[in-house]
Amino acid sequence: MKKKKSGVKRKDNLTAYAFCAPWFIGFVCFTLFPIGFMLVVSMTNRKLNGVSKFIGLKNYVNMFHSSTFWNSVKVTLFFTIIMVVITAIWAVFMAMLLNCKQKLNGIFQFCYFLPSVIPSIALAYAFRTIFGKEAGLLNGLLSVFAGKNVAINWLYNHSTVYLAVFFITLFTYNTGQMMLIFRSGLSDVPAELYEACELDGAGAFTKFFKITLPMISPLVLFNAVNGCVSALNGSFALLYPLTGESGDPDGMTQVLSLLIYKEAFSNMKVGYSCALSVVLFLIAAMFGGLLFLVSKKLVYYEN
């Protein structure tokens, strides 16, 4: 009897492993192996034509002595933090508007989310046309209202490039996804808590910071982590069509993903670009670790 039970248990285990095998094979082939290969190549002087020679940590030494690298790290950290903060605040604001029971909310939600499903490259090229200097739609509208010709180079001007780029991020898929997640979380907040607050004479800001924000704080953490990953990995598709691989003007928008592309495909330094990719991976891990560390004190779990 015991042998029969052990045989059935072994069969169940093998069946479970068989169902998990496709995911495990995909993880090894498309995640674990590329990471390991990237680490190995980062210690070589591999070129785009495949010629390589082991040079140890020389790529990392050259990297840490490069002013371009440090500027790119600074821009990457700045871009990631500001993008996550701006998109999260905007997504919460839009979700709260949608949470109000008004007519045509579904149509409004559809219309706002529609740009989010457009590929980032197409979205970037559309906004590049809008923010163009000579024939840009925005300059055209400003010229009409100002009564004179306005020719601001929004994407290549030191004082306006960040305003333009961060405005565009409000229409990316990540922001739309955040909005829908916050929208579902807000609908789950018990109405009794708001009623109790109103009886105590609490205002709108008090209700938001004392009830709404703590109740959706797990979703804030989730969206913050996703937002950081999206900003680090997805910034290339957004910034490359807007400001090019050099991150004009003067490298102000050259995040690490743009620098990796430039070193690999323009300068043909595949080994050096892999070393940069390792640093980008460590930055992503750092953001994730810090967010989960802070969440232990700020995130409220009902149970």
Secondary structure, DSSP 4 states (H G I P E B T S, - for coil): -HHHHHHHHHHHHHHHHHHHHHHHHHHIIIIIHHHHHHHHHTTB--BTTS---B-TTHHHHHHHT-HHHHHHHHHHHHHHHHHHHHHHHHHHHHHHHHHS--TTHHHHHHHHHGGGGS-HHHHHHHHHHHT-SSS-HHHHHHHHHHTS-----GGG-TTTHHHHHHHHHTTSHHHHHHHHHHHHHHTTS-HHHHHHHHHTT--HHHHIIIIIHHHTHHHHHHHHHHHHHHHHHHHHHHHHHHHTTTTSSTTTT--HHHHHHIIIIIS-BHHHHHHHHHHHHHHHHHHHHHHHHHHHHH-----
